[in-house]
Amino acid sequence: MGLRFRKIFSVLPGVRLNVSKSGVSTSLGGHGATVNVGTNGKRTVTVGIPGTGLSYNAPLNALSALLVVAAVIVCGIAYLVAPTQVMQLLHWWQPKWF
Protein backbone atom coordinates (compact mmCIF):
# COMPACT_ATOMS: atom_id res chain seq x y z
CA MET A 1 0.00 0.00 0.00
CA GLY A 2 1.46 3.34 -1.01
CA LEU A 3 0.96 6.97 -0.22
CA ARG A 4 -1.73 8.65 -2.34
CA PHE A 5 -2.30 12.33 -3.02
CA ARG A 6 -5.20 14.01 -4.80
CA LYS A 7 -6.51 17.57 -4.75
CA ILE A 8 -9.54 18.77 -6.68
CA PHE A 9 -10.11 22.39 -7.68
CA SER A 10 -13.49 23.57 -9.00
CA VAL A 11 -12.84 25.82 -12.00
CA LEU A 12 -16.44 26.40 -13.17
CA PRO A 13 -19.71 24.68 -12.34
CA GLY A 14 -19.33 21.15 -13.71
CA VAL A 15 -15.60 21.59 -14.49
CA ARG A 16 -12.94 20.37 -12.06
CA LEU A 17 -9.15 20.23 -12.18
CA ASN A 18 -7.73 17.09 -10.50
CA VAL A 19 -4.11 17.15 -9.32
CA SER A 20 -2.38 14.00 -8.08
CA LYS A 21 1.16 12.68 -7.85
CA SER A 22 0.64 10.88 -11.18
CA GLY A 23 -0.44 14.01 -13.08
CA VAL A 24 -3.22 16.47 -13.81
CA SER A 25 -6.62 15.72 -15.32
CA THR A 26 -9.87 17.55 -16.03
CA SER A 27 -13.35 16.31 -15.13
CA LEU A 28 -16.49 17.51 -16.88
CA GLY A 29 -19.95 16.74 -15.53
CA GLY A 30 -21.52 16.25 -12.18
CA HIS A 31 -23.40 13.71 -10.11
CA GLY A 32 -24.42 10.76 -12.24
CA ALA A 33 -22.17 11.22 -15.27
CA THR A 34 -18.59 12.49 -15.55
CA VAL A 35 -16.06 12.56 -18.38
CA ASN A 36 -12.40 12.66 -17.31
CA VAL A 37 -9.59 13.73 -19.67
CA GLY A 38 -6.00 13.19 -18.50
CA THR A 39 -2.84 14.89 -19.69
CA ASN A 40 -1.69 11.62 -21.26
CA GLY A 41 -4.76 11.65 -23.54
CA LYS A 42 -6.66 8.96 -21.65
CA ARG A 43 -10.39 9.65 -21.63
CA THR A 44 -12.86 7.84 -19.39
CA VAL A 45 -16.53 8.13 -18.60
CA THR A 46 -18.07 7.35 -15.22
CA VAL A 47 -21.80 6.75 -14.89
CA GLY A 48 -23.36 6.22 -11.49
CA ILE A 49 -26.47 6.46 -9.37
CA PRO A 50 -26.09 9.50 -7.10
CA GLY A 51 -26.33 8.78 -3.39
CA THR A 52 -25.79 5.04 -3.70
CA GLY A 53 -22.05 4.70 -4.19
CA LEU A 54 -22.69 2.57 -7.31
CA SER A 55 -20.86 3.60 -10.47
CA TYR A 56 -19.33 2.19 -13.65
CA ASN A 57 -16.10 3.47 -15.20
CA ALA A 58 -15.15 2.77 -18.85
CA PRO A 59 -12.92 4.18 -21.60
CA LEU A 60 -14.66 6.93 -23.56
CA ASN A 61 -15.59 5.99 -27.11
CA ALA A 62 -18.52 6.82 -29.38
CA LEU A 63 -20.76 4.09 -27.92
CA SER A 64 -20.15 5.03 -24.29
CA ALA A 65 -20.69 8.72 -25.07
CA LEU A 66 -24.02 7.87 -26.74
CA LEU A 67 -25.07 5.73 -23.76
CA VAL A 68 -24.23 8.51 -21.29
CA VAL A 69 -26.28 11.05 -23.25
CA ALA A 70 -29.21 8.61 -23.51
CA ALA A 71 -29.09 7.80 -19.77
CA VAL A 72 -29.03 11.49 -18.82
CA ILE A 73 -31.98 12.25 -21.10
CA VAL A 74 -34.05 9.32 -19.82
CA CYS A 75 -33.33 10.13 -16.16
CA GLY A 76 -34.06 13.82 -16.71
CA ILE A 77 -37.40 13.15 -18.38
CA ALA A 78 -38.35 10.62 -15.69
CA TYR A 79 -37.49 13.14 -12.97
CA LEU A 80 -39.59 15.85 -14.65
CA VAL A 81 -42.57 13.51 -14.95
CA ALA A 82 -42.44 11.83 -11.52
CA PRO A 83 -39.77 13.29 -9.20
CA THR A 84 -40.90 11.48 -6.03
CA GLN A 85 -40.87 8.05 -7.70
CA VAL A 86 -37.41 8.67 -9.16
CA MET A 87 -36.07 9.70 -5.75
CA GLN A 88 -37.62 6.57 -4.19
CA LEU A 89 -35.94 4.39 -6.83
CA LEU A 90 -32.59 6.07 -6.28
CA HIS A 91 -32.78 5.47 -2.52
CA TRP A 92 -34.48 2.06 -2.42
CA TRP A 93 -31.46 0.46 -0.76
CA GLN A 94 -31.30 2.82 2.21
CA PRO A 95 -32.59 1.42 5.50
CA LYS A 96 -35.85 2.87 6.80
CA TRP A 97 -34.48 3.68 10.26
CA PHE A 98 -35.54 7.32 10.31
C-alpha positions as CSV (number, residue, x, y, z in Angstrom):
1,M,0.0,0.0,0.0
2,G,1.5,3.3,-1.0
3,L,1.0,7.0,-0.2
4,R,-1.7,8.6,-2.3
5,F,-2.3,12.3,-3.0
6,R,-5.2,14.0,-4.8
7,K,-6.5,17.6,-4.7
8,I,-9.5,18.8,-6.7
9,F,-10.1,22.4,-7.7
10,S,-13.5,23.6,-9.0
11,V,-12.8,25.8,-12.0
12,L,-16.4,26.4,-13.2
13,P,-19.7,24.7,-12.3
14,G,-19.3,21.2,-13.7
15,V,-15.6,21.6,-14.5
16,R,-12.9,20.4,-12.1
17,L,-9.1,20.2,-12.2
18,N,-7.7,17.1,-10.5
19,V,-4.1,17.2,-9.3
20,S,-2.4,14.0,-8.1
21,K,1.2,12.7,-7.9
22,S,0.6,10.9,-11.2
23,G,-0.4,14.0,-13.1
24,V,-3.2,16.5,-13.8
25,S,-6.6,15.7,-15.3
26,T,-9.9,17.6,-16.0
27,S,-13.3,16.3,-15.1
28,L,-16.5,17.5,-16.9
29,G,-19.9,16.7,-15.5
30,G,-21.5,16.2,-12.2
31,H,-23.4,13.7,-10.1
32,G,-24.4,10.8,-12.2
33,A,-22.2,11.2,-15.3
34,T,-18.6,12.5,-15.6
35,V,-16.1,12.6,-18.4
36,N,-12.4,12.7,-17.3
37,V,-9.6,13.7,-19.7
38,G,-6.0,13.2,-18.5
39,T,-2.8,14.9,-19.7
40,N,-1.7,11.6,-21.3
41,G,-4.8,11.7,-23.5
42,K,-6.7,9.0,-21.7
43,R,-10.4,9.7,-21.6
44,T,-12.9,7.8,-19.4
45,V,-16.5,8.1,-18.6
46,T,-18.1,7.4,-15.2
47,V,-21.8,6.8,-14.9
48,G,-23.4,6.2,-11.5
49,I,-26.5,6.5,-9.4
50,P,-26.1,9.5,-7.1
51,G,-26.3,8.8,-3.4
52,T,-25.8,5.0,-3.7
53,G,-22.1,4.7,-4.2
54,L,-22.7,2.6,-7.3
55,S,-20.9,3.6,-10.5
56,Y,-19.3,2.2,-13.7
57,N,-16.1,3.5,-15.2
58,A,-15.1,2.8,-18.8
59,P,-12.9,4.2,-21.6
60,L,-14.7,6.9,-23.6
61,N,-15.6,6.0,-27.1
62,A,-18.5,6.8,-29.4
63,L,-20.8,4.1,-27.9
64,S,-20.2,5.0,-24.3
65,A,-20.7,8.7,-25.1
66,L,-24.0,7.9,-26.7
67,L,-25.1,5.7,-23.8
68,V,-24.2,8.5,-21.3
69,V,-26.3,11.0,-23.2
70,A,-29.2,8.6,-23.5
71,A,-29.1,7.8,-19.8
72,V,-29.0,11.5,-18.8
73,I,-32.0,12.3,-21.1
74,V,-34.1,9.3,-19.8
75,C,-33.3,10.1,-16.2
76,G,-34.1,13.8,-16.7
77,I,-37.4,13.1,-18.4
78,A,-38.4,10.6,-15.7
79,Y,-37.5,13.1,-13.0
80,L,-39.6,15.8,-14.6
81,V,-42.6,13.5,-14.9
82,A,-42.4,11.8,-11.5
83,P,-39.8,13.3,-9.2
84,T,-40.9,11.5,-6.0
85,Q,-40.9,8.0,-7.7
86,V,-37.4,8.7,-9.2
87,M,-36.1,9.7,-5.7
88,Q,-37.6,6.6,-4.2
89,L,-35.9,4.4,-6.8
90,L,-32.6,6.1,-6.3
91,H,-32.8,5.5,-2.5
92,W,-34.5,2.1,-2.4
93,W,-31.5,0.5,-0.8
94,Q,-31.3,2.8,2.2
95,P,-32.6,1.4,5.5
96,K,-35.9,2.9,6.8
97,W,-34.5,3.7,10.3
98,F,-35.5,7.3,10.3
